[in-house]
Amino acid sequence: MIMKKLTTLGKISVIAVILCLVTLWFYPMWRIDLKAPQYPGGLTMTIWINDVKGDVDVINGLNHYIGMHTIHKADFKEFVYLPLTMMIFMGLGIVVLLLNRKIWYYVWAGIFMVISIFSFYDFYKWEYDYGHNLDPQAPIQVPGMAYQPPLLGYKKLLNFEVLSQPHIAGWFFIVAGAILVSVSFLEWKKRKAK
Amino acid sequence: MNRFSLILCAIGVITATQSCKMKNTESVVGGDAAAKVYVAPGKYDEFYNFVSGGFSGQVSVYGLPSGRLLKVIPVFSVNPENGYGYSEESKAMLTTSAGFVPWDDEHHLELSQTNGEQDGRWIFANANNTPRVARIDLSTFRTAEILEMPNSGGNHSSPFITENTEYVVAGTRFSVPLGNQDVPINSFKENFKSVASFISVDKTSGNMNIAFQIALPAMNLDLSHAGKGPSHDWFFFSTYNTEQANTLLEVNASQKDKDFIVAVNWKKAEEYAKAGKGVKMKTQYVHNVWNEETQSATSKTESEVLVLDPAELKDVIYMIPCPKSPHGCDVDPTGEYIVGSGKLAALIPVFSFTKMTQAIANKSFEGEYHGIPVLKYESVLHGEVQKPGLGPLHTEFDGKGNAYTSFFLSSEVVKWSIKDLKVLDRVPTYYSVGHLCIPGGDTKKPWGKYVIAYNKITKDRYLPTGPELAQAAQLYDISGDKMQLLLDFPTIGEPHYAQACPASLIKDKSLKIYDINKNHNPYVSMGEKATKVVRSGDRVDVYMTAIRSHLTPDNIEGVFVGDEVYFHVTNLEQDWDVPHGFAIKHNPNAELLMMPGETVTLKFVPDKQGIYPFYCTDFCSALHQEMQGYLRVSPRGANVPLKYGTGNTEPANTTAAK
């Protein structure tokens, strides 16, 4: 029964998911905005699939007071593995389309969920290390204070207000996930139709 | 009964007198003035107002309508506040043929123009005392170039420009003998010349060069303005002392009923110059250029200037008679009307460009002045503004057909119509107005919203500050039929001419930081690892960096009394508004301010042994007070090796040097 063919909607959804993920190479995934009185325009760090951009140098300059490690693109092996993983995942989408069986669609959707959960865990872990692993010789030391940025949403860190949220490609990534979940559900419901 | 009516009469007179008391400030400031000049905290002004600093030698920048001082740009005077004229990089900017001159008197400003409209690229400034012209870059608000004028004394009718900034002029106020000849002063008529220099401006770089000089007969060139539109090819200079006096000018230069406005066809003069009709004269003048890449100035001594003799220039120069020692010489936005302001006259003559060209064609001359044709006054005159006030000085235009003239003696600004020469309105100034300014008021496109009067005397206008008082500006709203006084604000130095332009022309291209990757100062330290201290003979070069919140190196030893120590401090920051400063104890010099990405050098020659603290002078960060270091200066010949670093905590050697 689960070896049945994909519906037309299912086929279109594969293309849609791939297109959503292509945005990862054109737009940032995530943005972290910082605001403080002496930075009226705010500071923004954008996280791309293969890079970290924006006011990184300025943020690095500020963070040395509290002993946070400086952020450098080269320190993130994710910037190599993540694009590779996503390319393979998109390639698998084509395979799903060619095989044209529901079962492989469910598997493909499952892989996406695993990638997503692992990515968020990795992001959280990086934020945790970055915010807790401080230089003991730092000029400013606030007992009990950690500087872990929020995974999603707002947080106040000393004189800075920090807002963390998806950027354009991040939203498309979320849309891709939503398509995969809902289409899987529809395919499951319509399994007896043909 | 008689006595009773007498008392009644007396009461009547007193009552009448009460109701016509003398006009004071309260009677001229309207109720909504405060709202019109209020720029809320954090909001921007609508206009930049560049105001000459007079005897301060600098150019100040105010916001309008608030009158808030935004910046003082050091131009012709040293500025210990940021090291201009004190740092090794900037010293060359103030070099002249007479060596380093630390001060000047800065009178007039002109914003660069394209097609007769302000383009917000550069502003030009004159130095009156040691004749020079400066160009200030409006992306950095820094002096980019200073060019000395040979054959000049008192560079007053300067730096007025042509419609496309083709030329900046520099007319000498004091006639001087060409080539610094040694002649008797009373041979003024024979040996002295009033030279008008035409400085070409490169369209892209802005670089200035003296294209040619016209050696006019001995007299005083006062002010000038270029033609525009139909009069594009012409430049007009006001003159006084056509009596050619060389002593007690107050009396001797005020004898003639009329002096002249000199009309120069610069297009034709340019042709003569290009055709090689002039004389290449040997002379000496210095040309200083600031290089943005090396962040330092270089001085070049030029040795030749092309001088044109008016006797050989046919159809190029004409004299327009103008009553009583004219001062201001202003051209209206259409380019048709030339307003001369005889500072001792009781009227304002307005000349017509069309009539002038006809008069030239018809050879309507009344004579010659040292071989230069003098046009008939009536044949050039558009008309006279009758009884406008006393002591007219300068005129600006609102672009709506009205002219605004300042009156020094009667302390007022008078609005009149160019077409029918009728006085429309007058407002008092406090006191003795000199120049005035309307944003774009001397261009083809004025923004006729405000007029600003620059006053010479303030007396009781502000809280007293001893005998030496501030001079002041006054802002008037001219958007309606009647001028309305809005605001007084004190100025630095003495304000003469000023320019104003919409903020939008400049604000978005204002530089925030210097890109450190483009820093080609030969003494730059690209990062802390590149810092070092190098000795060669008695010269010690300290390659230092500054970043929040430390200097590297911050401990330096092995320097001896009499060494020439050069601190080359690179600000490694790449964030907006994070300058660092640098100063060292007992340095008979000044401090440095280094903008982000910039390298600046301070020289120090210690003449006594000791420990000399140095520190960052610009409150840069929370740990600014920690941003400090020590230089150890040992007696000559002491056995102290060269040593330097930051953060080295090796055990101390507690013994003193032997």
HADDOCK unambig.tbl for C-alpha pairs under 7 A between the chains (distance, minus, plus):
assign (segid A and resid 58 and name CA) (segid B and resid 575 and name CA) 6.30 0.50 0.50
